[in-house]
Amino acid sequence: MVAMSWQAFFTGKRVTVMGLGLLGRAVGDAEFLALHCAEVTITDLKDKEALATSVARLTRYPNIRFVLGRHELSDFEGRDFILKAAGVPLESPHIAHARQHGIPVEMSTALFAAFAGIPIIGVTGTRGKSTTTHLIHHTLLQAGVRALLGGNVAGVSTLAHLPRAGEYEVAALELDSWQLQGFGERRLSPQLAVFTSFMEDHQNYYPSMERYFADKAHIFAHQNKDEGVLVASPQVIAAIGAYGYARQVPKRVVIAQPTEEVPPTPQLLGAYNRWNAAVAYHALRVWGLSYEDIQHGFASFRGVPGRLSLVREWEGVAFYNDTTATTPQAARAGIQALVERHKRVVAIMGGSDKRISEEEYAALADLIAREEVQVVLLEGSGTPRLARLLEERGAAAEGPYGSMDEAVSRARELARAGDAVVLSPAFASFGLFQNEFDRGEQFEREVRG
């Protein structure tokens, strides 16, 4: 049987895109669809004003129709497929309506993987997936491999790369749990699956940890058992067994640990990044890179913005952006890494509640109290939880402040030479900010200002 080409799949199709957003990925997806499909309807609960920058890029396409500020059930009928954005609610009545009408529900990165015709290295994990994916991609490039970076990368539409996929030897894709829903729809997994970590997160979206793991498991669950490879940390291997997926792993499983065999990554801070480097190392060895090539790539890797990245040093104070630390576990790891390097840490924290357990926030508050971390709080629905736990432990906390400029200004006043100031929220960004990237960008503007 001859596989369908991507051109045959998209040409002449009528499509509804559910979710446009402001990160740029969906805009690139929509541009691709407008070029290759007959009709494209874009619908989003945000209105035209809120989505102005995204809409402006698409108004030149005559076959795009906008339905903004609402969803209409009629837009989920009579379509060849629905392209669902990440984060659409699990129980969306509009997606359910489409399924009732026999309309396939697709997601953009999974469509790329299905039609690209090149090997895929897919990386997921509650924490570490961004750094690990970028480290793998960087090392491949340094070794002369034509590698594409895609998936959960701000501003990058992986689908838009489909016409040029043949120019690459491999694609390194960062896959969050939402994007993996699309792989599940197609019963598709990357040939080389990398699973960095699994811990409590997104409980404001998922009804249970079991449902969260079910989406994560698509990274390996549909692999060819004889040809697929899973690289994972011991913690993930334990989770696979605990959640009942042991029979779905491929025959070849590589358990990655931060041994002396793993080359150093001088620009990455913290013990948790040694684990990220370990899974990246073993994935690259599976791919076929030599130890020398990996060592060279790791030595020159400078990290990923917003992942405990150094923004600047000013009057002896180091400022770090860790805006993607949206859980107490991630904030704890980043703060611990800085405590080991600096005299004292001033942490800007707080944000929107993700319904993560009290135990995890208690462990974060314990670390803050023990290491005498000075906390500057941002307003948010989750902030009172942390403020209460800090007060119970006698830990120093100020705020909450209603803007990033106020928080950074106070953090500057508290810091002394030899200290570190870090944006380490431990919560989601919704409320004061458009998204976590906007939060990090605002922090960096204030720090550099």
Residue, then its C-alpha position, 0 to 999 in steps of 0.5 A: m500500500v502506498a502511503m498518502s502524501w501530505q499534499a493529498f491529505f490537505t488539498g481541497k479540505r474544509v477545516t476548522v481550527m479550534g484555538l488561535g492564541l498568541l504564541g505564534r504556533a497556531v498562526g503558522d498552522a493556520e497559514f499552512l492550512a490556508l495555503h493548502c486547504a480549500e476553506v479554513t475557519i478559525t474559532d477562539l473564545k478570545d475576541k478580535e481585540a485580544l487576538a489582534t496580533s495573531v489575526a493581523r498575520l492572517t487577514r491576507y488569506p481570502n479562504i480564512r473565516f474568523v469566528l472569535g469570542r465564541h464557538e459555534l456548533s455549526d463550525f464543527e459540522g461538515r468539515d474534513f477535520i478539526l485542528k485542535a489547539a493544545g489545552v482545549p478542555l478534555e470534555s469540550p462539547h464542540i469536540a464531542h459534537a465533531r466526533q458525533h458527526g464522524i469528523p476526525v480531530e487532529m493536532s498539528t505536531a502529530l500531523f507533521a510526524a505522520f507525514a514528514g517521512i523522517p525519523i522523530i525523536g520525541v521528548t516529554g516529561t513533566r519537567g526537563k523536556s524543553t532543556t532536553t529537547h534543545l540539548i539533543h537538537h543542539t548536539l545533533l547540529q554540532a555533529g553535522v546532522r540536519a536536525l529540525l527543532g519543533g513541537n512545544v517551541a514558542g512561535v514555531s509551527t512544526l506543521a509549517h515545516l512539512p513541505r521542507a521536511g525532506e531537507y532534514e535527517v531527523a526532527a527533535l520534537e518537544l511534546d507536552s501532554w496536550q500535543l501527545q493527545g494528537f499522537g494518541e488520536r493517530r495511534l502514533s508514537p515517535q520512533l525514539a521516545v524520551f521521557t524525562s520525568f513524571m510528577e504532579d502537574h496540570q491538576n487544574y486541567y486533568p481530573s486525575m494523575e491517571r488521566y494525565f499519565a495516559d496522555k504522556a504515555h502516548i510518547f511510547a504506547h504506539q511504538n513498533k515494539d521491535e523497532g522503537v526505543l524508550v529512553a527514560s529516567p528510573q522515576v519514569i520507569a517506576a511510573i510506567g509500572a505504577y500506572g499499568y503501562a508496562r506491557q506497552v513499552p518497546k523491547r528496547v528500554v534504556i534507563a538513563q542516570p547521571t553517571e560519570e559517563v555523561p559529559p558535563t554541561p557547564q552552562l546548566l545549573g542544578a542537579y536536576n539538569r544532570w538528569n536532563a543531560a543523562v536522558a539526552y546523552h543516552a538518546l543521542r547514543v541510541w541515535g548513533l552519535s559518538y561520545e566525542d560528538i556528544q561531549h562537544g555539543f554538551a560543552s557548547f550548549r548555553g541552555v534555554p531562555g526562561r529555564l533558570s537562565l542568567v539574564r544579567e549581573w548588576e552590582g554583584v547581583a545575578f538575575y535569573n529567569d525561571t518563568t517555566a518553573t510553574t510547579p512547586q517541584a520545579a521552583r524547589a529545584g531551581i532555588q536549591a541550585l541557586v542556594e548552592r551558588h550564591k550567598r542568598v536568594v530573593a525569589i519572585m513567586g506566585g500566580s495562578d493555582k494549578r491545584i497541585s497538592e498541599e504537600e508539594y507546596a509545603a515542601l517548597a515552603d520548608l526549603i524557603a524557610r530552611e535556606e532563608v530565601q526572601v520571597v517577593l509575591l506576585e498576585g494570583s489565585g494560588t498565591p495565598r496558599l504559598a503565603r499562608l505556608l510561609e507565614e506558618r514557618g516564619a519565612a520572610a515574604e513581601g507583597p503580593y504585588g500587582s505588577m512585575d515592575e513592582a516585584v522586580s523593584r522590591a527584589r532589587e532593594l532586598a538583594r545585596a552583592g553576591d545574592a541571586v534574584v530569580l523569577s521562580p513562580a511555582f504557579a501558572s501565569f494566567g491573571l497578570f500575564q498572557n502566558e509564561f513567556d510574557r511573564g518571563e519577558q516582562f521580568e527580563r525587561e525590568v531587569r535590563g531596564 
